[in-house]
Amino acid sequence: MSKYRTHTCGQLNLKNKDQNIILSGWINKKRDHGNLLFIDLRDNYGITQCVIDKNNKYFKNLEKIQLESVIQVNGKVVERSNETINQDLITGEVEVNIISFEVLGHCKELPMPIFSDQEYSEEIRLKYRFLDLRRKKIHENIILRSKVITFIRNKLNELGFVEFQTPILTSSSPEGARDFLVPSRLNPGKFYALPQAPQQFKQLIMVSGFDKYFQIAPCFRDEDARADRSPGEFYQLDLEMSFVEQEDVFNVLENLMVSLFKKFSKKKLLSEKFPKIPYNKAMLNYGTDKPDLRNPLIIKDLTKIFTREDVKFDIFKKLVKSGSVVRAIVTKNTKNNPRSFFDNIDKWAKEQGASGLAYFTFEKENKISAKGPVGKFFSEESLKEMMKITTAEVGDSIFFSCNNVREVEKLLALARDKIARDLKLIDENNFAFCWVVDYPMFELDSLTNKIKFSHNPFSMPQGEVKDINFNKPLNIKAYQYDIVCNGIELSSGAIRNHIPDLMYKLFSIAGYDKKQVDNKFSGMINALSYGAPPHGGIAPGIDRIVMLLANEKNIREVTMFPMNQNAQDLMMNAPSDVTDQQLKELNISLRKK
């Protein structure tokens, strides 16, 4: 028995009645009734109500103790009366009559109450993160995170995977986000890079003859923060397998995700076999490669409608002639929605930087007509064709946008979500997974107009090598895939390119000569030259998985010690200045402003 406690604060019940016990924990709440002082004592496991009588010599001292101080209580377990039972607590049928107590740790005046659900500024929460973590919701989220990681480890062990750790200090990569660089004292003027992902190392593990690898891997990327992305560092479930095709990877991930989400959530999985959506279809139907399949709205292409002679919407017709596209979203049976519904969506679109969203409602008296600001520009025949393309019916409404493809996709992806939420079409009690597949190997850089890798440069192109038309690189598809849940990308993955000559060829298309490839990827190229198996893998984000399971909107709520939006640790004051001596040892000098 520990000298600090015989039981935890989440352990006592009627079986412990009349026992003398010792509890230790934080003072969660105090309620002073004059003759009686009630204290809710909290630890990692729960809360126990303790009570002390005014006649107890420790009463006045305990009255003065600040909330969140740590105390040890000696007392006797007694049964609560029926009318005072707390059904919300595991220990709610009993309380502890305090005989004596001892302060183990005093607490200063709190900058934020621990027991409150009130929201506080990011600055306060992150500066005092150790206090924030005491709050019930955040505390439970972090415990959930631990349980999820343990479950993943056990499940992958069952599936024959072996856990390895890869280096943290490695070389800089020319692809992806900005690297965090670490100067080398022993090699003046040279730098390590913290790994953006264990990409090359996990492939080297496969070349080394290990068959199934995984790691809960720390990753470091110098990129801006988002709700679903931490600045600086994050963790991913990194895994790789030898002698596999794309479908083999899918089967492992689906097995893991289905069992994981069933274990830790009461929400319904819309499908346990995740649908596969080609990238081009995803961009057409949803405007994004991260579609939320809980949303029933589908985007349709109406460009050809605006080539008709009987359509008089000249603004769109001129844009279409110059290469723009028109795409639309149909809302079912919204003819009776108030004008404010339509105007608010149009206003919202303008706030996104667009010129707005054109709209009208399909009606029929003697003939098909369109009611709305632009309805007069369409003939009955053009409306019928539009209804056929979109499967719209009388009483449905349509919103459409005209611009270059990328801008239309961007706007309608957001509009699809906005409209669905306004109409309450999304069931928040569901999880909808899908695979997005058949990514293009290359894409044009919008700034330089040069060809670059669209995703991972180590991906295998689809098809037989002899049949690939390298003269049309934008037509080459890769065995590259993303797994998406509820509109959140959990991971990218790929079947890897294990053929050195083919890798040189693909890198040359992206503007890298053989010398550059050898310089940046010498370890990889060299290893692949010594008998490399076909292999592939994926790396779902741990933070995003837990965020979904905890029903949180921000990754900060499931991360123990997150940074702020400026990649600063307010609690530890990082990044911080270093001494001139430290810089000297590293052969570094700071440029004066």
C-alpha positions as CSV (number, residue, x, y, z in Angstrom):
1,M,0.0,0.0,0.0
2,S,1.3,3.5,-1.0
3,K,1.7,6.0,1.8
4,Y,-0.3,8.4,-0.3
5,R,-3.4,6.4,-1.0
6,T,-5.2,3.1,-0.4
7,H,-7.7,3.8,-3.2
8,T,-8.0,6.1,-6.2
9,C,-10.7,8.8,-6.4
10,G,-12.6,6.7,-9.0
11,Q,-12.6,3.4,-7.0
12,L,-14.8,3.7,-3.9
13,N,-18.3,2.2,-3.7
14,L,-20.7,0.6,-1.2
15,K,-18.4,-2.4,-0.8
16,N,-16.0,0.0,0.9
17,K,-18.6,1.3,3.4
18,D,-17.2,1.8,6.9
19,Q,-13.6,1.3,5.8
20,N,-10.9,3.8,6.8
21,I,-9.1,4.9,3.6
22,I,-6.5,7.3,2.3
23,L,-7.1,9.4,-0.9
24,S,-4.8,11.8,-2.6
25,G,-5.7,14.2,-5.4
26,W,-6.6,17.8,-6.5
27,I,-9.3,19.9,-4.9
28,N,-11.8,20.1,-7.8
29,K,-14.6,22.0,-6.1
30,K,-15.5,23.2,-2.6
31,R,-19.0,23.9,-1.3
32,D,-19.2,25.5,2.2
33,H,-22.5,25.0,3.9
34,G,-21.5,26.7,7.1
35,N,-21.4,23.6,9.4
36,L,-20.2,21.3,6.6
37,L,-17.5,21.7,4.0
38,F,-17.9,19.5,0.9
39,I,-14.8,18.8,-1.2
40,D,-14.7,17.1,-4.6
41,L,-11.3,15.3,-4.7
42,R,-10.1,14.5,-8.2
43,D,-7.3,12.3,-9.6
44,N,-6.7,10.6,-13.0
45,Y,-9.4,8.0,-12.3
46,G,-12.3,10.0,-11.1
47,I,-13.9,12.2,-8.3
48,T,-14.9,11.3,-4.8
49,Q,-16.9,13.6,-2.6
50,C,-15.3,14.3,0.8
51,V,-17.0,16.1,3.7
52,I,-15.6,17.6,7.0
53,D,-17.6,18.8,10.0
54,K,-17.1,22.3,11.5
55,N,-16.1,20.7,14.8
56,N,-13.1,19.0,13.1
57,K,-9.9,20.8,14.1
58,Y,-8.8,20.8,10.4
59,F,-12.0,22.5,9.2
60,K,-10.7,26.1,9.1
61,N,-7.4,25.1,7.5
62,L,-9.2,23.1,4.8
63,E,-11.5,26.1,4.2
64,K,-8.6,28.3,3.3
65,I,-6.9,25.9,0.8
66,Q,-7.0,27.1,-2.8
67,L,-8.7,25.0,-5.5
68,E,-6.4,22.7,-7.4
69,S,-4.1,22.3,-4.4
70,V,-3.0,18.7,-4.0
71,I,-4.1,17.2,-0.6
72,Q,-4.1,13.8,1.1
73,V,-7.2,12.8,3.0
74,N,-7.6,10.3,5.8
75,G,-11.2,9.3,6.4
76,K,-14.1,6.9,6.6
77,V,-16.3,5.8,3.8
78,V,-20.0,6.3,4.5
79,E,-23.2,5.7,2.5
80,R,-25.0,8.7,1.0
81,S,-28.7,9.1,1.6
82,N,-30.9,8.3,-1.4
83,E,-31.6,12.0,-2.2
84,T,-27.9,12.9,-2.3
85,I,-26.7,10.1,-4.5
86,N,-24.8,11.4,-7.5
87,Q,-25.6,9.3,-10.5
88,D,-22.9,11.1,-12.6
89,L,-20.1,9.7,-10.5
90,I,-18.8,6.1,-10.3
91,T,-18.3,6.9,-6.6
92,G,-21.7,8.7,-6.3
93,E,-23.2,6.3,-3.7
94,V,-20.6,7.0,-1.1
95,E,-18.6,9.9,0.4
96,V,-15.6,10.2,2.7
97,N,-15.9,11.7,6.2
98,I,-12.5,13.5,6.6
99,I,-10.7,12.7,9.8
100,S,-7.4,14.5,8.8
101,F,-5.7,15.9,5.8
102,E,-2.3,17.1,4.6
103,V,-1.3,19.5,1.9
104,L,1.0,17.8,-0.6
105,G,1.2,20.7,-3.1
106,H,-0.1,24.3,-2.8
107,C,-1.7,26.0,-5.8
108,K,-1.4,29.7,-6.6
109,E,-4.3,31.7,-7.8
110,L,-5.5,30.1,-11.0
111,P,-5.3,31.9,-14.4
112,M,-8.2,29.7,-15.6
113,P,-10.7,27.5,-13.8
114,I,-10.1,23.8,-14.3
115,F,-13.6,22.6,-13.6
116,S,-15.3,25.0,-16.1
117,D,-16.1,24.3,-19.7
118,Q,-15.8,27.9,-20.6
119,E,-13.5,28.6,-23.5
120,Y,-10.3,30.6,-23.1
121,S,-7.9,32.2,-25.4
122,E,-5.3,30.0,-27.1
123,E,-2.5,32.1,-25.4
124,I,-3.8,31.3,-21.9
125,R,-4.5,27.7,-22.7
126,L,-1.1,26.9,-24.2
127,K,0.9,28.9,-21.7
128,Y,-0.7,27.0,-18.9
129,R,-1.2,23.7,-20.8
130,F,-0.4,21.7,-17.7
131,L,-3.6,23.2,-16.2
132,D,-5.6,22.9,-19.4
133,L,-4.8,19.2,-19.4
134,R,-6.5,18.8,-16.1
135,R,-9.8,19.8,-17.6
136,K,-12.1,16.8,-18.0
137,K,-12.6,16.8,-21.8
138,I,-8.9,17.4,-22.7
139,H,-7.8,14.9,-20.1
140,E,-10.0,12.3,-21.5
141,N,-8.9,13.1,-25.1
142,I,-5.3,12.5,-24.2
143,I,-6.1,9.2,-22.5
144,L,-8.1,8.2,-25.6
145,R,-5.1,9.0,-27.7
146,S,-3.0,6.6,-25.6
147,K,-5.6,3.8,-25.9
148,V,-5.8,4.3,-29.7
149,I,-2.1,3.9,-30.1
150,T,-2.0,0.8,-27.9
151,F,-4.9,-0.7,-29.9
152,I,-3.1,0.0,-33.2
153,R,0.1,-1.6,-31.9
154,N,-1.7,-4.7,-30.8
155,K,-3.7,-5.0,-34.0
156,L,-0.7,-4.6,-36.3
157,N,1.2,-7.2,-34.2
158,E,-1.7,-9.5,-34.8
159,L,-1.4,-8.8,-38.6
160,G,2.3,-9.8,-38.6
161,F,3.8,-6.3,-38.6
162,V,7.1,-5.6,-36.7
163,E,7.8,-2.2,-35.0
164,F,11.1,-0.5,-35.8
165,Q,12.4,3.1,-35.1
166,T,14.0,5.1,-37.8
167,P,16.5,8.0,-37.4
168,I,15.5,11.5,-36.4
169,L,18.6,13.2,-37.7
170,T,18.7,12.6,-41.4
171,S,19.3,14.4,-44.7
172,S,17.2,17.2,-46.3
173,S,14.7,16.3,-49.0
174,P,13.9,18.5,-52.0
175,E,10.2,17.5,-52.0
176,G,7.4,18.3,-49.6
177,A,7.2,21.0,-46.9
178,R,10.1,23.0,-45.6
179,D,12.6,21.0,-43.5
180,F,13.6,21.8,-39.9
181,L,17.4,22.0,-40.2
182,V,19.9,21.0,-37.4
183,P,23.5,22.3,-37.7
184,S,26.3,19.7,-37.3
185,R,29.0,20.7,-34.8
186,L,31.3,17.9,-36.0
187,N,30.8,18.8,-39.7
188,P,31.0,22.6,-39.9
189,G,28.7,24.1,-42.5
190,K,26.6,21.1,-42.9
191,F,23.1,20.3,-41.6
192,Y,20.9,17.4,-40.6
193,A,17.2,17.6,-41.3
194,L,14.4,16.4,-39.0
195,P,12.4,13.8,-41.0
196,Q,9.2,15.0,-42.7
197,A,8.3,11.3,-42.7
198,P,10.4,8.1,-42.5
199,Q,9.8,7.7,-46.3
200,Q,13.2,6.6,-47.5
201,F,14.0,4.6,-44.3
202,K,10.9,2.5,-44.4
203,Q,11.6,1.6,-48.1
204,L,15.2,0.7,-47.1
205,I,13.7,-1.6,-44.4
206,M,11.9,-3.4,-47.2
207,V,15.1,-3.7,-49.2
208,S,16.7,-5.1,-46.1
209,G,14.5,-8.1,-46.2
210,F,11.9,-7.3,-43.5
211,D,8.4,-8.0,-44.7
212,K,6.0,-5.8,-42.7
213,Y,7.1,-2.7,-40.8
214,F,5.3,-0.1,-38.7
215,Q,6.1,2.8,-36.5
216,I,4.3,5.5,-34.5
217,A,6.6,8.0,-36.1
218,P,7.2,11.6,-35.2
219,C,7.3,13.8,-38.3
220,F,8.6,17.4,-38.5
221,R,7.4,19.9,-41.1
222,D,8.0,23.7,-41.1
223,E,4.5,24.6,-42.4
224,D,1.6,26.7,-41.3
225,A,-1.0,25.6,-38.8
226,R,-4.6,24.6,-39.7
227,A,-7.4,23.1,-37.6
228,D,-6.3,19.6,-38.8
229,R,-2.6,20.2,-38.9
230,S,-0.1,21.1,-36.2
231,P,2.8,23.4,-37.0
232,G,6.1,21.8,-36.5
233,E,5.5,18.2,-35.5
234,F,2.9,15.5,-35.6
235,Y,2.7,11.7,-35.3
236,Q,1.7,9.2,-38.0
237,L,1.2,5.5,-38.2
238,D,3.9,4.6,-40.7
239,L,3.7,1.2,-42.3
240,E,5.2,-0.6,-45.3
241,M,4.9,-4.0,-46.8
242,S,6.8,-6.1,-49.3
243,F,5.4,-8.1,-52.3
244,V,2.1,-6.3,-52.2
245,E,-0.2,-4.6,-54.7
246,Q,-2.4,-1.6,-54.0
247,E,-5.4,-3.8,-52.9
248,D,-3.2,-5.5,-50.2
249,V,-2.5,-2.2,-48.5
250,F,-6.2,-1.3,-48.7
251,N,-7.2,-4.5,-47.0
252,V,-4.8,-4.0,-44.1
253,L,-6.0,-0.4,-43.6
254,E,-9.6,-1.2,-43.8
255,N,-9.3,-4.0,-41.3
256,L,-7.5,-1.7,-38.9
257,M,-9.8,1.4,-39.3
258,V,-13.0,-0.6,-39.1
259,S,-11.9,-2.4,-35.9
260,L,-10.4,0.9,-34.5
261,F,-13.5,3.1,-35.1
262,K,-15.9,0.4,-33.8
263,K,-13.8,0.1,-30.7
264,F,-13.6,3.8,-29.8
265,S,-16.8,5.3,-31.2
266,K,-20.5,4.7,-31.1
267,K,-21.0,6.4,-34.5
268,K,-22.0,4.3,-37.4
269,L,-19.7,3.3,-40.2
270,L,-21.5,3.9,-43.5
271,S,-19.5,1.1,-45.1
272,E,-16.9,-1.3,-43.9
273,K,-15.6,-1.8,-47.4
274,F,-14.4,1.7,-48.4
275,P,-15.4,2.9,-51.8
276,K,-12.7,3.8,-54.3
277,I,-13.1,7.1,-56.1
278,P,-10.7,8.0,-59.0
279,Y,-9.0,11.4,-58.5
280,N,-10.6,12.9,-61.6
281,K,-14.1,11.8,-60.6
282,A,-13.6,13.1,-57.1
283,M,-12.6,16.5,-58.4
284,L,-15.6,16.5,-60.8
285,N,-18.2,15.3,-58.4
286,Y,-17.0,16.9,-55.2
287,G,-14.6,19.6,-56.2
288,T,-11.9,18.1,-53.9
289,D,-9.9,15.0,-53.4
290,K,-11.0,15.0,-49.8
291,P,-14.8,14.3,-50.2
292,D,-17.2,14.1,-47.3
293,L,-19.4,11.2,-48.4
294,R,-21.9,11.9,-45.7
295,N,-22.9,14.8,-47.9
296,P,-25.4,13.6,-50.6
297,L,-24.8,16.7,-52.9
298,I,-23.1,16.0,-56.2
299,I,-21.5,18.5,-58.5
300,K,-22.4,18.3,-62.2
301,D,-20.8,19.7,-65.2
302,L,-23.1,22.0,-67.2
303,T,-20.6,23.6,-69.6
304,K,-22.2,22.3,-72.7
305,I,-25.5,23.9,-71.8
306,F,-23.9,27.3,-72.3
307,T,-23.0,26.4,-75.9
308,R,-26.7,26.3,-76.9
309,E,-28.2,29.0,-79.1
310,D,-31.3,29.1,-76.9
311,V,-29.4,30.0,-73.8
312,K,-29.1,33.7,-73.5
313,F,-26.9,33.9,-70.3
314,D,-24.2,35.8,-72.2
315,I,-21.8,36.4,-69.3
316,F,-21.3,32.6,-68.8
317,K,-21.4,31.9,-72.6
318,K,-18.5,34.3,-73.2
319,L,-16.5,32.8,-70.4
320,V,-17.2,29.2,-71.7
321,K,-15.9,30.3,-75.2
322,S,-12.7,31.4,-73.6
323,G,-12.1,28.1,-71.8
324,S,-14.1,28.4,-68.6
325,V,-16.3,25.6,-67.2
326,V,-19.7,25.7,-65.6
327,R,-20.5,23.3,-62.8
328,A,-23.6,23.1,-60.6
329,I,-25.1,21.8,-57.4
330,V,-28.8,20.7,-57.2
331,T,-30.7,20.9,-53.9
332,K,-33.8,18.7,-53.7
333,N,-37.3,20.2,-53.1
334,T,-36.2,23.6,-52.0
335,K,-38.8,25.6,-54.0
336,N,-40.5,26.7,-50.8
337,N,-37.3,27.8,-49.1
338,P,-37.3,31.6,-48.3
339,R,-35.5,34.0,-50.5
340,S,-33.0,34.6,-47.7
341,F,-31.8,31.0,-48.1
342,F,-30.7,31.6,-51.7
343,D,-29.4,35.2,-51.0
344,N,-27.3,34.0,-48.1
345,I,-25.6,31.4,-50.2
346,D,-24.9,34.0,-52.9
347,K,-23.6,36.4,-50.3
348,W,-21.4,33.7,-48.8
349,A,-19.9,32.9,-52.3
350,K,-19.0,36.6,-52.7
351,E,-17.3,36.5,-49.3
352,Q,-15.1,33.7,-50.6
353,G,-13.8,36.0,-53.4
354,A,-16.2,34.8,-56.1
355,S,-18.6,36.9,-58.1
356,G,-21.4,34.9,-56.4
357,L,-23.4,31.8,-57.3
358,A,-26.1,32.0,-59.9
359,Y,-29.3,30.2,-59.0
360,F,-32.9,29.4,-59.9
361,T,-35.6,26.9,-59.1
362,F,-37.2,24.5,-61.6
363,E,-41.0,25.0,-61.9
364,K,-43.8,23.7,-64.1
365,E,-47.3,25.0,-64.8
366,N,-47.9,24.6,-68.5
367,K,-44.2,24.1,-69.2
368,I,-40.9,23.8,-67.5
369,S,-39.6,27.2,-66.4
370,A,-37.0,28.6,-64.1
371,K,-37.8,30.9,-61.2
372,G,-34.9,33.1,-60.0
373,P,-32.6,36.0,-60.9
374,V,-31.2,34.3,-64.0
375,G,-34.0,31.9,-64.8
376,K,-35.3,34.1,-67.7
377,F,-32.1,33.3,-69.8
378,F,-33.0,29.7,-70.3
379,S,-35.4,28.0,-72.7
380,E,-37.6,25.1,-71.8
381,E,-35.5,22.7,-73.9
382,S,-32.3,23.9,-72.2
383,L,-33.9,23.5,-68.8
384,K,-35.0,19.9,-69.7
385,E,-31.4,19.1,-70.8
386,M,-30.1,20.6,-67.6
387,M,-32.5,18.5,-65.5
388,K,-31.5,15.3,-67.4
389,I,-27.7,16.0,-66.7
390,T,-28.3,16.8,-63.0
391,T,-31.3,14.4,-62.4
392,A,-33.1,17.5,-61.1
393,E,-36.9,17.5,-60.7
394,V,-39.5,20.2,-60.6
395,G,-39.3,21.9,-57.2
396,D,-35.5,21.5,-57.0
397,S,-33.1,24.4,-57.1
398,I,-29.7,24.8,-58.8
399,F,-26.6,26.8,-57.9
400,F,-23.9,27.2,-60.5
401,S,-20.5,28.8,-61.0
402,C,-18.4,29.7,-64.1
403,N,-14.6,30.1,-64.0
404,N,-11.5,28.2,-64.8
405,V,-11.6,24.6,-63.6
406,R,-9.5,25.0,-60.4
407,E,-11.4,28.0,-59.2
408,V,-14.8,26.4,-59.8
409,E,-13.7,23.2,-58.1
410,K,-12.4,25.2,-55.1
411,L,-15.6,27.3,-54.7
412,L,-18.1,24.4,-55.3
413,A,-16.3,22.1,-52.9
414,L,-16.8,24.8,-50.2
415,A,-20.4,25.5,-51.4
416,R,-21.3,21.8,-51.3
417,D,-20.4,21.7,-47.6
418,K,-22.0,25.1,-46.9
419,I,-25.3,24.2,-48.6
420,A,-25.5,20.7,-47.0
421,R,-25.0,22.2,-43.5
422,D,-27.6,24.9,-44.1
423,L,-30.0,22.2,-45.2
424,K,-29.0,19.9,-42.3
425,L,-28.1,17.1,-44.8
426,I,-25.0,15.8,-42.9
427,D,-25.5,13.1,-40.2
428,E,-22.8,13.8,-37.7
429,N,-23.3,10.4,-36.2
430,N,-21.7,8.7,-39.2
431,F,-18.2,7.9,-40.4
432,A,-17.8,7.8,-44.1
433,F,-14.5,6.4,-45.3
434,C,-13.3,6.3,-48.9
435,W,-10.1,5.8,-51.0
436,V,-9.1,8.4,-53.6
437,V,-7.1,6.6,-56.2
438,D,-5.5,7.0,-59.7
439,Y,-3.7,10.3,-58.9
440,P,-1.7,11.9,-61.7
441,M,2.0,11.3,-61.4
442,F,2.7,14.9,-62.4
443,E,1.0,18.3,-62.5
444,L,1.8,21.8,-63.7
445,D,3.1,24.3,-61.1
446,S,0.6,27.2,-61.2
447,L,3.4,29.7,-60.6
448,T,6.2,28.4,-62.9
449,N,4.1,26.4,-65.4
450,K,6.8,23.7,-65.0
451,I,6.0,20.0,-64.5
452,K,6.4,18.7,-60.9
453,F,5.5,15.6,-58.9
454,S,1.9,15.8,-57.8
455,H,2.5,13.7,-54.7
456,N,5.3,11.3,-53.6
457,P,8.2,11.2,-56.1
458,F,8.8,7.6,-55.1
459,S,5.5,6.3,-56.4
460,M,5.2,3.7,-59.1
461,P,3.5,4.7,-62.3
462,Q,0.6,2.6,-63.4
463,G,0.9,0.2,-66.3
464,E,3.7,-1.7,-67.9
465,V,6.9,0.4,-68.1
466,K,7.2,-0.4,-71.8
467,D,3.7,1.0,-72.4
468,I,4.1,4.3,-70.5
469,N,4.1,7.4,-72.8
470,F,6.8,9.6,-71.1
471,N,6.2,12.3,-73.8
472,K,2.8,13.0,-72.2
473,P,3.7,13.1,-68.5
474,L,0.5,14.7,-67.4
475,N,-1.4,11.6,-68.6
476,I,0.7,9.3,-66.4
477,K,-1.2,8.0,-63.4
478,A,0.5,6.7,-60.3
479,Y,-0.3,3.9,-57.8
480,Q,-0.9,6.7,-55.4
481,Y,-3.8,6.8,-53.0
482,D,-5.4,8.8,-50.1
483,I,-7.7,7.5,-47.4
484,V,-10.3,10.1,-46.4
485,C,-12.9,10.1,-43.6
486,N,-15.7,12.7,-43.3
487,G,-13.8,15.1,-45.6
488,I,-10.5,14.8,-43.7
489,E,-7.5,13.3,-45.4
490,L,-6.0,10.8,-43.0
491,S,-3.2,9.7,-45.1
492,S,-1.4,9.4,-48.5
493,G,0.2,6.2,-49.6
494,A,1.6,4.5,-52.6
495,I,3.0,1.5,-54.2
496,R,6.7,2.5,-54.5
497,N,9.0,2.7,-57.5
498,H,11.7,0.1,-56.8
499,I,13.3,0.3,-60.3
500,P,16.3,2.8,-60.3
501,D,16.3,3.4,-64.1
502,L,12.6,4.2,-64.0
503,M,13.2,6.6,-61.0
504,Y,15.9,8.5,-62.9
505,K,13.4,8.8,-65.9
506,L,10.6,10.2,-63.7
507,F,12.8,12.6,-61.9
508,S,14.2,13.9,-65.2
509,I,10.6,14.8,-66.2
510,A,10.3,16.9,-63.0
511,G,13.6,18.7,-63.8
512,Y,16.2,16.7,-61.8
513,D,19.3,15.4,-63.6
514,K,21.0,12.1,-62.6
515,K,23.6,13.9,-60.5
516,Q,20.9,15.7,-58.4
517,V,19.0,12.5,-57.8
518,D,22.2,10.7,-56.8
519,N,23.1,13.5,-54.5
520,K,19.8,13.8,-52.7
521,F,18.8,10.1,-52.7
522,S,22.1,8.3,-52.8
523,G,21.1,5.8,-50.1
524,M,17.8,5.0,-51.7
525,I,19.2,4.6,-55.3
526,N,22.1,2.6,-54.1
527,A,19.9,0.2,-52.1
528,L,17.4,-0.3,-54.9
529,S,20.3,-1.4,-57.1
530,Y,20.9,-4.4,-54.9
531,G,17.7,-6.3,-55.3
532,A,14.6,-4.5,-54.2
533,P,11.2,-6.2,-53.7
534,P,8.0,-4.6,-55.0
535,H,6.6,-2.8,-51.9
536,G,4.1,-0.2,-50.8
537,G,2.6,1.4,-47.8
538,I,0.7,4.3,-46.2
539,A,0.9,6.5,-43.1
540,P,-2.3,7.7,-41.5
541,G,-2.1,10.6,-39.1
542,I,-2.5,9.7,-35.4
543,D,-3.6,13.2,-34.5
544,R,-6.4,13.3,-37.1
545,I,-7.6,9.8,-36.2
546,V,-8.0,10.7,-32.6
547,M,-9.5,14.1,-33.5
548,L,-12.3,12.2,-35.4
549,L,-12.8,9.7,-32.6
550,A,-13.0,12.4,-29.9
551,N,-15.4,14.5,-32.1
552,E,-13.1,17.5,-32.0
553,K,-12.7,20.1,-34.7
554,N,-9.2,21.2,-33.8
555,I,-6.1,18.9,-33.6
556,R,-4.9,21.0,-30.6
557,E,-7.6,19.3,-28.5
558,V,-6.0,15.8,-28.8
559,T,-2.4,16.8,-28.7
560,M,-0.7,17.0,-25.3
561,F,1.6,19.9,-25.8
562,P,0.7,21.7,-29.0
563,M,2.3,24.9,-30.4
564,N,0.3,28.0,-31.3
565,Q,-0.4,29.3,-34.8
566,N,3.0,30.8,-35.0
567,A,4.8,27.5,-34.1
568,Q,5.6,28.7,-30.6
569,D,5.6,26.7,-27.4
570,L,4.3,29.4,-25.0
571,M,4.8,27.1,-22.0
572,M,8.4,26.3,-22.6
573,N,9.2,29.5,-24.4
574,A,10.4,27.8,-27.6
575,P,11.9,28.7,-30.0
576,S,14.3,30.7,-27.9
577,D,17.6,32.6,-28.2
578,V,20.8,30.7,-27.7
579,T,24.2,32.0,-26.5
580,D,27.0,33.3,-28.7
581,Q,29.1,30.4,-27.4
582,Q,26.6,27.8,-28.6
583,L,26.6,29.5,-32.0
584,K,30.3,29.6,-32.1
585,E,30.5,25.8,-31.4
586,L,28.3,25.3,-34.4
587,N,30.2,27.7,-36.7
588,I,27.1,29.8,-37.1
589,S,26.7,33.6,-36.9
590,L,23.4,35.5,-36.9
591,R,22.8,38.1,-39.6
592,K,22.3,41.5,-38.0
593,K,19.0,43.1,-38.9
